[in-house]
Amino acid sequence: MSAEVEFAPAGFSAIEPPSRPAGNIAAGVLRFGSLIAFAAILIIFSLTAPYFLSVGNIGNVLGQSAISGVLAIGLTVVLVAGGSNVVTGGIDLSLAANMGLSAAVYASLTQLGYGDATAITASILTGALIGTVNAVAVVYAGIVPLLATLAVMNVVAGLELVLTQNTVLPASTPFLSALSGSDPFGLPVLAYVLIGFTAIATAIIQYTPLGLRLYAVGEFPDAARAAGLPLRRLLAGAFVASGISGGIAGILSVSYLSGSTTGSGEMLLPVVVIALLGSVFSRRLVPTVTGTFLSALLIGFLTNGFQLLNISSTLVSGVQGVLILIVVSATTLLRRQEA
């Protein structure tokens, strides 16, 4: 059973209220408009950019989207458990900095002579620790997630600069070489990592009782509390899971860039765009892992098409900002109509 089900708050009937034609039309446009926009992008770039829809380029897009996709899926878990209101609900702005510090930890340990197993464990534990700090600040200290994770982001970014001395830390191991390589068909291994990570996260978040509880906590916290669900524990777990995603993304970053590099904060905007845009691929306009995966591909193909056409990458950032405004504004208006 998918987690995309209708939750009815305790004490209320599950009978659907009378439909609102205007709201239904707007919701339909938002839902199917995203798919139409996705198809239009593929068609336009396939006609104007050489080799855009070739198997090699599609695999290249999947590989390039692996890092941002993993981070965005981690953010999606927080959006599910904390609610999609990015001001008062779930948000984790520390993810990009988390990835940077985790990558620096991995590269530093390999330079000190430690093996991949130790470096992998340390990177994931680093991400989990950052997620735990976020959980404590938000769940137990009661700080608004937007401010708490912003503060943690600055602290983590500072720790990365101290660890790396603001320099590139190269890293080269057999595991990293395998992770950055390709299969016999020329498809990047990172593409398979993204698909596998998405499949595992989808199975947990959208098709298990744990996922249903997370959706209940995010959508109807009062009803979830009345039903006896451990709200604090579930929300804290979501932040820790997000932190672990940052640690995994750090490992992928080291393999993709052959080391730890500065400037990880630039990943924050694309990650937020992907996670928020993912809700428009859902029937109920709620965050889903599969929606985030499609959103990552949408942004990936958009960026790739611009690169093939030699269009300035700065335009991509402008498009991403516009997408955030459209998605947040449209979903907010639709939910006000449904309330």
KOLTOR-825954 format. One record per residue (C-alpha): residue number from 1; residue in one letter; x, y, z. Coordinates in nm, 3 decimals, padded with zeros to 5 digits. Example, Ala and Ser with C-alpha at 12.3 -4.5 7.8 and 13.67 -1.06 7.14 Angstrom:
BEGIN
<r num="1" residu="a" X="01.230" Y="-00.450" Z="00.780"/>
<r num="2" residu="s" X="01.367" Y="-00.106" Z="00.714"/>
# end
This chain:
BEGIN
<r num="1" residu="m" X="00.000" Y="00.000" Z="00.000"/>
<r num="2" residu="s" X="00.143" Y="00.334" Z="-00.101"/>
<r num="3" residu="a" X="00.189" Y="00.617" Z="00.145"/>
<r num="4" residu="e" X="00.000" Y="00.846" Z="-00.092"/>
<r num="5" residu="v" X="-00.326" Y="00.785" Z="00.089"/>
<r num="6" residu="e" X="-00.577" Y="01.021" Z="00.237"/>
<r num="7" residu="f" X="-00.533" Y="01.071" Z="00.612"/>
<r num="8" residu="a" X="-00.839" Y="01.179" Z="00.805"/>
<r num="9" residu="p" X="-00.780" Y="01.372" Z="01.128"/>
<r num="10" residu="a" X="-00.920" Y="01.210" Z="01.442"/>
<r num="11" residu="g" X="-01.277" Y="01.306" Z="01.510"/>
<r num="12" residu="f" X="-01.359" Y="01.391" Z="01.149"/>
<r num="13" residu="s" X="-01.534" Y="01.192" Z="00.884"/>
<r num="14" residu="a" X="-01.328" Y="01.053" Z="00.598"/>
<r num="15" residu="i" X="-01.606" Y="01.152" Z="00.354"/>
<r num="16" residu="e" X="-01.466" Y="01.389" Z="00.096"/>
<r num="17" residu="p" X="-01.609" Y="01.741" Z="00.093"/>
<r num="18" residu="p" X="-01.784" Y="01.873" Z="-00.217"/>
<r num="19" residu="s" X="-01.537" Y="01.932" Z="-00.498"/>
<r num="20" residu="r" X="-01.434" Y="02.282" Z="-00.594"/>
<r num="21" residu="p" X="-01.416" Y="02.304" Z="-00.975"/>
<r num="22" residu="a" X="-01.168" Y="02.594" Z="-00.979"/>
<r num="23" residu="g" X="-00.943" Y="02.429" Z="-00.724"/>
<r num="24" residu="n" X="-00.960" Y="02.095" Z="-00.901"/>
<r num="25" residu="i" X="-00.867" Y="02.256" Z="-01.234"/>
<r num="26" residu="a" X="-00.575" Y="02.441" Z="-01.077"/>
<r num="27" residu="a" X="-00.454" Y="02.125" Z="-00.903"/>
<r num="28" residu="g" X="-00.483" Y="01.931" Z="-01.226"/>
<r num="29" residu="v" X="-00.285" Y="02.193" Z="-01.416"/>
<r num="30" residu="l" X="-00.014" Y="02.189" Z="-01.150"/>
<r num="31" residu="r" X="00.007" Y="01.809" Z="-01.145"/>
<r num="32" residu="f" X="-00.011" Y="01.737" Z="-01.517"/>
<r num="33" residu="g" X="00.161" Y="02.061" Z="-01.614"/>
<r num="34" residu="s" X="00.481" Y="01.932" Z="-01.456"/>
<r num="35" residu="l" X="00.469" Y="01.619" Z="-01.670"/>
<r num="36" residu="i" X="00.391" Y="01.827" Z="-01.978"/>
<r num="37" residu="a" X="00.683" Y="02.059" Z="-01.898"/>
<r num="38" residu="f" X="00.911" Y="01.757" Z="-01.853"/>
<r num="39" residu="a" X="00.804" Y="01.616" Z="-02.191"/>
<r num="40" residu="a" X="00.840" Y="01.957" Z="-02.357"/>
<r num="41" residu="i" X="01.195" Y="01.995" Z="-02.227"/>
<r num="42" residu="l" X="01.288" Y="01.652" Z="-02.363"/>
<r num="43" residu="i" X="01.133" Y="01.726" Z="-02.702"/>
<r num="44" residu="i" X="01.285" Y="02.075" Z="-02.740"/>
<r num="45" residu="f" X="01.635" Y="01.970" Z="-02.641"/>
<r num="46" residu="s" X="01.618" Y="01.651" Z="-02.848"/>
<r num="47" residu="l" X="01.546" Y="01.866" Z="-03.154"/>
<r num="48" residu="t" X="01.804" Y="02.135" Z="-03.081"/>
<r num="49" residu="a" X="02.086" Y="01.965" Z="-02.887"/>
<r num="50" residu="p" X="02.294" Y="01.690" Z="-03.051"/>
<r num="51" residu="y" X="02.285" Y="01.344" Z="-02.886"/>
<r num="52" residu="f" X="02.052" Y="01.472" Z="-02.611"/>
<r num="53" residu="l" X="01.842" Y="01.154" Z="-02.596"/>
<r num="54" residu="s" X="02.126" Y="00.914" Z="-02.663"/>
<r num="55" residu="v" X="02.172" Y="00.632" Z="-02.412"/>
<r num="56" residu="g" X="02.512" Y="00.767" Z="-02.317"/>
<r num="57" residu="n" X="02.380" Y="01.116" Z="-02.244"/>
<r num="58" residu="i" X="02.083" Y="00.986" Z="-02.045"/>
<r num="59" residu="g" X="02.322" Y="00.781" Z="-01.834"/>
<r num="60" residu="n" X="02.542" Y="01.088" Z="-01.798"/>
<r num="61" residu="v" X="02.245" Y="01.290" Z="-01.668"/>
<r num="62" residu="l" X="02.161" Y="01.016" Z="-01.417"/>
<r num="63" residu="g" X="02.521" Y="01.008" Z="-01.298"/>
<r num="64" residu="q" X="02.545" Y="01.386" Z="-01.268"/>
<r num="65" residu="s" X="02.213" Y="01.392" Z="-01.079"/>
<r num="66" residu="a" X="02.322" Y="01.129" Z="-00.826"/>
<r num="67" residu="i" X="02.467" Y="01.367" Z="-00.567"/>
<r num="68" residu="s" X="02.187" Y="01.624" Z="-00.577"/>
<r num="69" residu="g" X="01.929" Y="01.345" Z="-00.599"/>
<r num="70" residu="v" X="02.054" Y="01.170" Z="-00.285"/>
<r num="71" residu="l" X="02.060" Y="01.500" Z="-00.096"/>
<r num="72" residu="a" X="01.711" Y="01.592" Z="-00.217"/>
<r num="73" residu="i" X="01.572" Y="01.254" Z="-00.111"/>
<r num="74" residu="g" X="01.715" Y="01.317" Z="00.236"/>
<r num="75" residu="l" X="01.544" Y="01.656" Z="00.239"/>
<r num="76" residu="t" X="01.221" Y="01.492" Z="00.121"/>
<r num="77" residu="v" X="01.218" Y="01.270" Z="00.429"/>
<r num="78" residu="v" X="01.230" Y="01.583" Z="00.646"/>
<r num="79" residu="l" X="00.954" Y="01.747" Z="00.440"/>
<r num="80" residu="v" X="00.737" Y="01.438" Z="00.483"/>
<r num="81" residu="a" X="00.779" Y="01.419" Z="00.862"/>
<r num="82" residu="g" X="00.790" Y="01.790" Z="00.937"/>
<r num="83" residu="g" X="00.527" Y="01.914" Z="00.693"/>
<r num="84" residu="s" X="00.582" Y="02.083" Z="00.359"/>
<r num="85" residu="n" X="00.561" Y="02.439" Z="00.500"/>
<r num="86" residu="v" X="00.928" Y="02.534" Z="00.469"/>
<r num="87" residu="v" X="00.895" Y="02.811" Z="00.728"/>
<r num="88" residu="t" X="00.725" Y="02.630" Z="01.016"/>
<r num="89" residu="g" X="00.751" Y="02.272" Z="00.893"/>
<r num="90" residu="g" X="01.031" Y="02.048" Z="00.776"/>
<r num="91" residu="i" X="01.344" Y="02.187" Z="00.612"/>
<r num="92" residu="d" X="01.713" Y="02.103" Z="00.634"/>
<r num="93" residu="l" X="01.942" Y="02.375" Z="00.499"/>
<r num="94" residu="s" X="02.255" Y="02.204" Z="00.632"/>
<r num="95" residu="l" X="02.255" Y="01.922" Z="00.376"/>
<r num="96" residu="a" X="02.498" Y="02.077" Z="00.128"/>
<r num="97" residu="a" X="02.743" Y="02.171" Z="00.404"/>
<r num="98" residu="n" X="02.693" Y="01.823" Z="00.551"/>
<r num="99" residu="m" X="02.802" Y="01.674" Z="00.219"/>
<r num="100" residu="g" X="03.108" Y="01.899" Z="00.208"/>
<r num="101" residu="l" X="03.226" Y="01.807" Z="00.558"/>
<r num="102" residu="s" X="03.157" Y="01.436" Z="00.505"/>
<r num="103" residu="a" X="03.358" Y="01.448" Z="00.182"/>
<r num="104" residu="a" X="03.643" Y="01.625" Z="00.363"/>
<r num="105" residu="v" X="03.641" Y="01.359" Z="00.634"/>
<r num="106" residu="y" X="03.659" Y="01.084" Z="00.371"/>
<r num="107" residu="a" X="03.945" Y="01.250" Z="00.180"/>
<r num="108" residu="s" X="04.136" Y="01.331" Z="00.499"/>
<r num="109" residu="l" X="04.123" Y="00.973" Z="00.623"/>
<r num="110" residu="t" X="04.238" Y="00.829" Z="00.292"/>
<r num="111" residu="q" X="04.531" Y="01.071" Z="00.292"/>
<r num="112" residu="l" X="04.622" Y="00.949" Z="00.640"/>
<r num="113" residu="g" X="04.638" Y="00.593" Z="00.507"/>
<r num="114" residu="y" X="04.305" Y="00.457" Z="00.630"/>
<r num="115" residu="g" X="04.108" Y="00.220" Z="00.410"/>
<r num="116" residu="d" X="03.778" Y="00.277" Z="00.233"/>
<r num="117" residu="a" X="03.577" Y="00.090" Z="00.499"/>
<r num="118" residu="t" X="03.697" Y="00.327" Z="00.771"/>
<r num="119" residu="a" X="03.648" Y="00.635" Z="00.553"/>
<r num="120" residu="i" X="03.296" Y="00.528" Z="00.449"/>
<r num="121" residu="t" X="03.195" Y="00.460" Z="00.808"/>
<r num="122" residu="a" X="03.337" Y="00.792" Z="00.926"/>
<r num="123" residu="s" X="03.161" Y="00.987" Z="00.650"/>
<r num="124" residu="i" X="02.823" Y="00.831" Z="00.724"/>
<r num="125" residu="l" X="02.870" Y="00.881" Z="01.098"/>
<r num="126" residu="t" X="02.962" Y="01.245" Z="01.031"/>
<r num="127" residu="g" X="02.639" Y="01.293" Z="00.840"/>
<r num="128" residu="a" X="02.440" Y="01.114" Z="01.110"/>
<r num="129" residu="l" X="02.597" Y="01.335" Z="01.380"/>
<r num="130" residu="i" X="02.501" Y="01.651" Z="01.190"/>
<r num="131" residu="g" X="02.148" Y="01.515" Z="01.151"/>
<r num="132" residu="t" X="02.137" Y="01.442" Z="01.524"/>
<r num="133" residu="v" X="02.241" Y="01.801" Z="01.605"/>
<r num="134" residu="n" X="01.958" Y="01.924" Z="01.381"/>
<r num="135" residu="a" X="01.714" Y="01.688" Z="01.554"/>
<r num="136" residu="v" X="01.813" Y="01.809" Z="01.901"/>
<r num="137" residu="a" X="01.790" Y="02.175" Z="01.798"/>
<r num="138" residu="v" X="01.451" Y="02.138" Z="01.631"/>
<r num="139" residu="v" X="01.273" Y="01.867" Z="01.827"/>
<r num="140" residu="y" X="01.404" Y="01.914" Z="02.179"/>
<r num="141" residu="a" X="01.522" Y="02.278" Z="02.187"/>
<r num="142" residu="g" X="01.216" Y="02.392" Z="01.992"/>
<r num="143" residu="i" X="01.405" Y="02.608" Z="01.742"/>
<r num="144" residu="v" X="01.231" Y="02.672" Z="01.410"/>
<r num="145" residu="p" X="01.383" Y="02.428" Z="01.155"/>
<r num="146" residu="l" X="01.465" Y="02.708" Z="00.912"/>
<r num="147" residu="l" X="01.678" Y="02.887" Z="01.170"/>
<r num="148" residu="a" X="01.818" Y="02.576" Z="01.338"/>
<r num="149" residu="t" X="01.945" Y="02.412" Z="01.021"/>
<r num="150" residu="l" X="02.075" Y="02.746" Z="00.891"/>
<r num="151" residu="a" X="02.285" Y="02.783" Z="01.206"/>
<r num="152" residu="v" X="02.408" Y="02.424" Z="01.180"/>
<r num="153" residu="m" X="02.492" Y="02.485" Z="00.814"/>
<r num="154" residu="n" X="02.724" Y="02.773" Z="00.906"/>
<r num="155" residu="v" X="02.893" Y="02.573" Z="01.182"/>
<r num="156" residu="v" X="02.946" Y="02.271" Z="00.956"/>
<r num="157" residu="a" X="03.077" Y="02.487" Z="00.671"/>
<r num="158" residu="g" X="03.326" Y="02.642" Z="00.913"/>
<r num="159" residu="l" X="03.442" Y="02.298" Z="01.030"/>
<r num="160" residu="e" X="03.497" Y="02.196" Z="00.670"/>
<r num="161" residu="l" X="03.718" Y="02.501" Z="00.610"/>
<r num="162" residu="v" X="03.918" Y="02.424" Z="00.925"/>
<r num="163" residu="l" X="03.965" Y="02.060" Z="00.825"/>
<r num="164" residu="t" X="04.063" Y="02.130" Z="00.466"/>
<r num="165" residu="q" X="04.235" Y="02.466" Z="00.525"/>
<r num="166" residu="n" X="04.017" Y="02.586" Z="00.236"/>
<r num="167" residu="t" X="04.210" Y="02.372" Z="-00.010"/>
<r num="168" residu="v" X="04.134" Y="02.073" Z="-00.232"/>
<r num="169" residu="l" X="04.203" Y="01.735" Z="-00.071"/>
<r num="170" residu="p" X="04.263" Y="01.479" Z="-00.347"/>
<r num="171" residu="a" X="04.159" Y="01.120" Z="-00.285"/>
<r num="172" residu="s" X="04.215" Y="00.810" Z="-00.493"/>
<r num="173" residu="t" X="04.128" Y="00.453" Z="-00.391"/>
<r num="174" residu="p" X="04.009" Y="00.143" Z="-00.578"/>
<r num="175" residu="f" X="03.659" Y="00.190" Z="-00.436"/>
<r num="176" residu="l" X="03.641" Y="00.553" Z="-00.550"/>
<r num="177" residu="s" X="03.768" Y="00.454" Z="-00.894"/>
<r num="178" residu="a" X="03.501" Y="00.186" Z="-00.923"/>
<r num="179" residu="l" X="03.232" Y="00.425" Z="-00.803"/>
<r num="180" residu="s" X="03.330" Y="00.689" Z="-01.058"/>
<r num="181" residu="g" X="03.360" Y="00.438" Z="-01.342"/>
<r num="182" residu="s" X="03.113" Y="00.301" Z="-01.594"/>
<r num="183" residu="d" X="02.960" Y="-00.036" Z="-01.676"/>
<r num="184" residu="p" X="03.038" Y="-00.227" Z="-01.999"/>
<r num="185" residu="f" X="02.761" Y="-00.031" Z="-02.172"/>
<r num="186" residu="g" X="02.915" Y="00.303" Z="-02.079"/>
<r num="187" residu="l" X="02.657" Y="00.394" Z="-01.814"/>
<r num="188" residu="p" X="02.802" Y="00.557" Z="-01.499"/>
<r num="189" residu="v" X="02.801" Y="00.355" Z="-01.179"/>
<r num="190" residu="l" X="02.665" Y="00.664" Z="-01.003"/>
<r num="191" residu="a" X="02.349" Y="00.629" Z="-01.213"/>
<r num="192" residu="y" X="02.289" Y="00.286" Z="-01.061"/>
<r num="193" residu="v" X="02.362" Y="00.427" Z="-00.716"/>
<r num="194" residu="l" X="02.093" Y="00.692" Z="-00.761"/>
<r num="195" residu="i" X="01.839" Y="00.439" Z="-00.890"/>
<r num="196" residu="g" X="01.917" Y="00.195" Z="-00.608"/>
<r num="197" residu="f" X="01.905" Y="00.464" Z="-00.338"/>
<r num="198" residu="t" X="01.572" Y="00.587" Z="-00.477"/>
<r num="199" residu="a" X="01.428" Y="00.235" Z="-00.480"/>
<r num="200" residu="i" X="01.528" Y="00.171" Z="-00.117"/>
<r num="201" residu="a" X="01.401" Y="00.508" Z="00.005"/>
<r num="202" residu="t" X="01.075" Y="00.464" Z="-00.188"/>
<r num="203" residu="a" X="01.017" Y="00.121" Z="-00.037"/>
<r num="204" residu="i" X="01.069" Y="00.255" Z="00.315"/>
<r num="205" residu="i" X="00.893" Y="00.593" Z="00.295"/>
<r num="206" residu="q" X="00.602" Y="00.511" Z="00.067"/>
<r num="207" residu="y" X="00.527" Y="00.144" Z="00.132"/>
<r num="208" residu="t" X="00.592" Y="00.066" Z="00.499"/>
<r num="209" residu="p" X="00.408" Y="00.147" Z="00.824"/>
<r num="210" residu="l" X="00.700" Y="00.372" Z="00.919"/>
<r num="211" residu="g" X="00.646" Y="00.579" Z="00.606"/>
<r num="212" residu="l" X="00.274" Y="00.605" Z="00.673"/>
<r num="213" residu="r" X="00.347" Y="00.728" Z="01.026"/>
<r num="214" residu="l" X="00.587" Y="00.991" Z="00.892"/>
<r num="215" residu="y" X="00.320" Y="01.118" Z="00.652"/>
<r num="216" residu="a" X="00.065" Y="01.123" Z="00.933"/>
<r num="217" residu="v" X="00.297" Y="01.324" Z="01.157"/>
<r num="218" residu="g" X="00.369" Y="01.575" Z="00.882"/>
<r num="219" residu="e" X="00.016" Y="01.609" Z="00.745"/>
<r num="220" residu="f" X="-00.194" Y="01.584" Z="01.063"/>
<r num="221" residu="p" X="00.023" Y="01.618" Z="01.376"/>
<r num="222" residu="d" X="-00.274" Y="01.664" Z="01.610"/>
<r num="223" residu="a" X="-00.442" Y="01.348" Z="01.482"/>
<r num="224" residu="a" X="-00.112" Y="01.161" Z="01.497"/>
<r num="225" residu="r" X="-00.061" Y="01.271" Z="01.856"/>
<r num="226" residu="a" X="-00.413" Y="01.161" Z="01.945"/>
<r num="227" residu="a" X="-00.341" Y="00.823" Z="01.786"/>
<r num="228" residu="g" X="-00.040" Y="00.781" Z="02.014"/>
<r num="229" residu="l" X="00.234" Y="00.821" Z="01.756"/>
<r num="230" residu="p" X="00.575" Y="00.933" Z="01.893"/>
<r num="231" residu="l" X="00.593" Y="01.263" Z="01.705"/>
<r num="232" residu="r" X="00.925" Y="01.377" Z="01.847"/>
<r num="233" residu="r" X="01.097" Y="01.047" Z="01.784"/>
<r num="234" residu="l" X="00.971" Y="01.025" Z="01.427"/>
<r num="235" residu="l" X="01.069" Y="01.382" Z="01.342"/>
<r num="236" residu="a" X="01.411" Y="01.339" Z="01.504"/>
<r num="237" residu="g" X="01.460" Y="01.020" Z="01.305"/>
<r num="238" residu="a" X="01.378" Y="01.208" Z="00.985"/>
<r num="239" residu="f" X="01.654" Y="01.462" Z="01.054"/>
<r num="240" residu="v" X="01.902" Y="01.184" Z="01.129"/>
<r num="241" residu="a" X="01.806" Y="01.007" Z="00.806"/>
<r num="242" residu="s" X="01.857" Y="01.333" Z="00.620"/>
<r num="243" residu="g" X="02.199" Y="01.367" Z="00.779"/>
<r num="244" residu="i" X="02.293" Y="01.015" Z="00.671"/>
<r num="245" residu="s" X="02.192" Y="01.109" Z="00.316"/>
<r num="246" residu="g" X="02.436" Y="01.399" Z="00.341"/>
<r num="247" residu="g" X="02.712" Y="01.158" Z="00.447"/>
<r num="248" residu="i" X="02.639" Y="00.925" Z="00.155"/>
<r num="249" residu="a" X="02.635" Y="01.220" Z="-00.085"/>
<r num="250" residu="g" X="02.975" Y="01.320" Z="00.053"/>
<r num="251" residu="i" X="03.116" Y="00.982" Z="-00.049"/>
<r num="252" residu="l" X="02.964" Y="01.018" Z="-00.397"/>
<r num="253" residu="s" X="03.110" Y="01.368" Z="-00.421"/>
<r num="254" residu="v" X="03.462" Y="01.244" Z="-00.343"/>
<r num="255" residu="s" X="03.434" Y="00.978" Z="-00.613"/>
<r num="256" residu="y" X="03.289" Y="01.221" Z="-00.870"/>
<r num="257" residu="l" X="03.541" Y="01.500" Z="-00.806"/>
<r num="258" residu="s" X="03.838" Y="01.275" Z="-00.713"/>
<r num="259" residu="g" X="03.861" Y="01.444" Z="-00.376"/>
<r num="260" residu="s" X="03.709" Y="01.699" Z="-00.143"/>
<r num="261" residu="t" X="03.662" Y="02.045" Z="-00.292"/>
<r num="262" residu="t" X="03.531" Y="02.371" Z="-00.153"/>
<r num="263" residu="g" X="03.206" Y="02.532" Z="-00.261"/>
<r num="264" residu="s" X="02.964" Y="02.262" Z="-00.151"/>
<r num="265" residu="g" X="02.721" Y="02.535" Z="-00.044"/>
<r num="266" residu="e" X="02.638" Y="02.594" Z="-00.409"/>
<r num="267" residu="m" X="02.448" Y="02.264" Z="-00.404"/>
<r num="268" residu="l" X="02.189" Y="02.399" Z="-00.160"/>
<r num="269" residu="l" X="01.965" Y="02.579" Z="-00.411"/>
<r num="270" residu="p" X="01.941" Y="02.287" Z="-00.659"/>
<r num="271" residu="v" X="01.867" Y="02.045" Z="-00.373"/>
<r num="272" residu="v" X="01.586" Y="02.264" Z="-00.233"/>
<r num="273" residu="v" X="01.444" Y="02.312" Z="-00.584"/>
<r num="274" residu="i" X="01.444" Y="01.938" Z="-00.652"/>
<r num="275" residu="a" X="01.278" Y="01.850" Z="-00.320"/>
<r num="276" residu="l" X="01.006" Y="02.116" Z="-00.345"/>
<r num="277" residu="l" X="00.943" Y="02.057" Z="-00.714"/>
<r num="278" residu="g" X="00.899" Y="01.687" Z="-00.646"/>
<r num="279" residu="s" X="00.559" Y="01.748" Z="-00.484"/>
<r num="280" residu="v" X="00.404" Y="01.843" Z="-00.820"/>
<r num="281" residu="f" X="00.463" Y="01.487" Z="-00.940"/>
<r num="282" residu="s" X="00.237" Y="01.359" Z="-00.661"/>
<r num="283" residu="r" X="-00.138" Y="01.307" Z="-00.692"/>
<r num="284" residu="r" X="-00.196" Y="01.490" Z="-00.363"/>
<r num="285" residu="l" X="00.079" Y="01.750" Z="-00.407"/>
<r num="286" residu="v" X="00.275" Y="01.605" Z="-00.114"/>
<r num="287" residu="p" X="00.649" Y="01.526" Z="-00.106"/>
<r num="288" residu="t" X="00.731" Y="01.176" Z="-00.231"/>
<r num="289" residu="v" X="01.059" Y="01.002" Z="-00.305"/>
<r num="290" residu="t" X="00.952" Y="00.909" Z="-00.657"/>
<r num="291" residu="g" X="00.847" Y="01.268" Z="-00.721"/>
<r num="292" residu="t" X="01.186" Y="01.389" Z="-00.600"/>
<r num="293" residu="f" X="01.358" Y="01.142" Z="-00.833"/>
<r num="294" residu="l" X="01.160" Y="01.273" Z="-01.131"/>
<r num="295" residu="s" X="01.233" Y="01.628" Z="-01.024"/>
<r num="296" residu="a" X="01.606" Y="01.551" Z="-01.006"/>
<r num="297" residu="l" X="01.592" Y="01.417" Z="-01.361"/>
<r num="298" residu="l" X="01.398" Y="01.725" Z="-01.476"/>
<r num="299" residu="i" X="01.661" Y="01.962" Z="-01.335"/>
<r num="300" residu="g" X="01.937" Y="01.734" Z="-01.461"/>
<r num="301" residu="f" X="01.805" Y="01.728" Z="-01.818"/>
<r num="302" residu="l" X="01.747" Y="02.103" Z="-01.806"/>
<r num="303" residu="t" X="02.107" Y="02.169" Z="-01.699"/>
<r num="304" residu="n" X="02.243" Y="01.917" Z="-01.947"/>
<r num="305" residu="g" X="02.046" Y="02.068" Z="-02.234"/>
<r num="306" residu="f" X="02.181" Y="02.413" Z="-02.154"/>
<r num="307" residu="q" X="02.533" Y="02.275" Z="-02.148"/>
<r num="308" residu="l" X="02.491" Y="02.105" Z="-02.487"/>
<r num="309" residu="l" X="02.361" Y="02.430" Z="-02.635"/>
<r num="310" residu="n" X="02.642" Y="02.633" Z="-02.473"/>
<r num="311" residu="i" X="02.394" Y="02.844" Z="-02.277"/>
<r num="312" residu="s" X="02.529" Y="03.014" Z="-01.965"/>
<r num="313" residu="s" X="02.486" Y="02.805" Z="-01.651"/>
<r num="314" residu="t" X="02.382" Y="03.118" Z="-01.461"/>
<r num="315" residu="l" X="02.049" Y="03.096" Z="-01.644"/>
<r num="316" residu="v" X="01.989" Y="02.760" Z="-01.478"/>
<r num="317" residu="s" X="02.003" Y="02.923" Z="-01.133"/>
<r num="318" residu="g" X="01.749" Y="03.180" Z="-01.246"/>
<r num="319" residu="v" X="01.518" Y="02.907" Z="-01.374"/>
<r num="320" residu="q" X="01.555" Y="02.719" Z="-01.045"/>
<r num="321" residu="g" X="01.458" Y="03.029" Z="-00.848"/>
<r num="322" residu="v" X="01.151" Y="03.080" Z="-01.066"/>
<r num="323" residu="l" X="01.052" Y="02.717" Z="-01.017"/>
<r num="324" residu="i" X="01.067" Y="02.756" Z="-00.638"/>
<r num="325" residu="l" X="00.842" Y="03.064" Z="-00.651"/>
<r num="326" residu="i" X="00.590" Y="02.893" Z="-00.881"/>
<r num="327" residu="v" X="00.572" Y="02.564" Z="-00.690"/>
<r num="328" residu="v" X="00.558" Y="02.713" Z="-00.339"/>
<r num="329" residu="s" X="00.304" Y="02.979" Z="-00.439"/>
<r num="330" residu="a" X="00.082" Y="02.739" Z="-00.632"/>
<r num="331" residu="t" X="00.077" Y="02.466" Z="-00.367"/>
<r num="332" residu="t" X="00.013" Y="02.721" Z="-00.091"/>
<r num="333" residu="l" X="-00.285" Y="02.868" Z="-00.278"/>
<r num="334" residu="l" X="-00.426" Y="02.524" Z="-00.354"/>
<r num="335" residu="r" X="-00.403" Y="02.413" Z="00.009"/>
<r num="336" residu="r" X="-00.575" Y="02.730" Z="00.125"/>
<r num="337" residu="q" X="-00.861" Y="02.651" Z="-00.113"/>
<r num="338" residu="e" X="-00.881" Y="02.295" Z="00.019"/>
<r num="339" residu="a" X="-00.880" Y="02.408" Z="00.384"/>
# end
